[in-house]
């Protein structure tokens, strides 16, 4: 991987703070994760792929569902509306 690509990926983590996901969208993801999880994908990576997010902190929590869930709620759910991207 080229050094500039690595830097872009790392900087992409800064943008995750601008993503806002509603409780309804998160609930829908969790329902769909039931089927995704049966296919063997972990919760944290499935969340990132579903919402097209790159989040290395969340990826590090992939072995612990409770930690990943708490991090997602604290980071992405019910944030104050300010220059945010709302996925629909």
Secondary structure, DSSP 4 states (H G I P E B T S, - for coil): --HHHHHHHHHHHHHGGGEEB-HHHHHHHHHHHHHHHHTT--HHHHHHHHTT---HHHHTTTT-HHHHHHHHHHHHBS---SS-EE--
